[in-house]
Amino acid sequence: MDTKKASRLIFVISFLLIAAALAPASALADQLSVRPYAIYTEPERGIIIEHKVLFRNSPSPSLSQLKQAGFTLVGTYAEAWFDSWNWGVIRAWEASAHKLGLRTFVMLIDTPANDLVLANKVAASGADVLMLDEPLSTHGATRDQLRSIISAGLAANPRLKIIINEYVPTSIQNAYDWTSDFPSVRIATDSYDNQKTIDLGISLGAQYNKRPLAWLMFAHESINFDCFLHLDNWISYAKQKNVDVLWYYVDLAGTWQTQWPQVIASGL
């Protein structure tokens, strides 16, 4: 064997020995880099209560009543102006819900920049779910902004789950696409005028292996949405589609009370 061939052989053998030695360390590093994110597949029957209802102790279904009615997920809003007192009220309310076996969520309704900051506060509050309300459709979040908010919440609590609400078809599609690698993220459709949006959510949920959710509105707002005006029809549609439903909402004005019996009777 000439000198050049011998040198090449020694180099190859040395390279293989070094690679074999480093392989276990590399595999360990890969394992350590994988965070134990939750897989969000639980069936949900959810409802949101306006934060002013909690702060003013206004009329509302009690947590015990909601648990008895079959709800699994209860939540409220958080805004950038909240101080320690506001967050204290929310934390105490969440603790009471947890004692009854209910999961809790806090919905963010602000700009992507503010939501990025608030995501940590939601995780610190003890909420089970961070909910982002129409970050794409209403607030124009980019892919990077959306993923940064999600990552901020998960960095604070790796077991946190996330729901993203969207009503524009392209935004629903993007929400599924941009979060496809987050098993803890689910998408909820919240179009109250077009029932076919529920079908889109179901179709994309099957495509991306995520359990879809759909919002139904039973309280009155400034706009007379079709869902509110024809709630029985929307209830029937949601039952037909066998989709998990989130209910909007227990409001301070008290308009929620008119159709509350229908919500309870629906079983959704």
Rosetta blueprint (number, residue, H / E / L):
1 M L
2 D L
3 T H
4 K H
5 K H
6 A H
7 S H
8 R H
9 L H
10 I H
11 F H
12 V H
13 I H
14 S H
15 F H
16 L H
17 L H
18 I H
19 A H
20 A H
21 A H
22 L H
23 A H
24 P H
25 A H
26 S H
27 A H
28 L H
29 A H
30 D H
31 Q H
32 L H
33 S H
34 V L
35 R L
36 P L
37 Y L
38 A L
39 I L
40 Y L
41 T L
42 E L
43 P L
44 E L
45 R E
46 G E
47 I E
48 I E
49 I E
50 E L
51 H H
52 K H
53 V H
54 L H
55 F H
56 R H
57 N L
58 S L
59 P L
60 S L
61 P L
62 S L
63 L H
64 S H
65 Q H
66 L H
67 K H
68 Q H
69 A L
70 G L
71 F L
72 T L
73 L E
74 V E
75 G E
76 T E
77 Y E
78 A E
79 E L
80 A L
81 W L
82 F L
83 D L
84 S H
85 W H
86 N H
87 W H
88 G H
89 V H
90 I H
91 R H
92 A H
93 W H
94 E H
95 A H
96 S H
97 A H
98 H H
99 K H
100 L L
101 G L
102 L L
103 R E
104 T E
105 F E
106 V E
107 M E
108 L E
109 I L
110 D L
111 T L
112 P H
113 A H
114 N H
115 D H
116 L H
117 V H
118 L H
119 A H
120 N H
121 K H
122 V H
123 A H
124 A H
125 S H
126 G L
127 A L
128 D L
129 V E
130 L E
131 M E
132 L E
133 D E
134 E L
135 P L
136 L L
137 S L
138 T L
139 H L
140 G L
141 A L
142 T L
143 R H
144 D H
145 Q H
146 L H
147 R H
148 S H
149 I H
150 I H
151 S H
152 A H
153 G H
154 L H
155 A H
156 A H
157 N L
158 P L
159 R L
160 L L
161 K E
162 I E
163 I E
164 I E
165 N E
166 E E
167 Y L
168 V L
169 P H
170 T H
171 S H
172 I H
173 Q H
174 N H
175 A H
176 Y H
177 D H
178 W H
179 T L
180 S L
181 D L
182 F L
183 P L
184 S L
185 V E
186 R E
187 I E
188 A E
189 T E
190 D L
191 S L
192 Y L
193 D L
194 N L
195 Q L
196 K H
197 T H
198 I H
199 D H
200 L H
201 G H
202 I H
203 S H
204 L H
205 G H
206 A H
207 Q H
208 Y H
209 N L
210 K L
211 R L
212 P L
213 L E
214 A E
215 W E
216 L E
217 M E
218 F L
219 A L
220 H L
221 E L
222 S L
223 I L
224 N L
225 F L
226 D H
227 C H
228 F H
229 L H
230 H L
231 L H
232 D H
233 N H
234 W H
235 I H
236 S H
237 Y H
238 A H
239 K H
240 Q H
241 K H
242 N L
243 V L
244 D E
245 V E
246 L E
247 W E
248 Y E
249 Y E
250 V E
251 D L
252 L L
253 A L
254 G L
255 T H
256 W H
257 Q H
258 T L
259 Q L
260 W H
261 P H
262 Q H
263 V H
264 I H
265 A H
266 S H
267 G L
268 L L
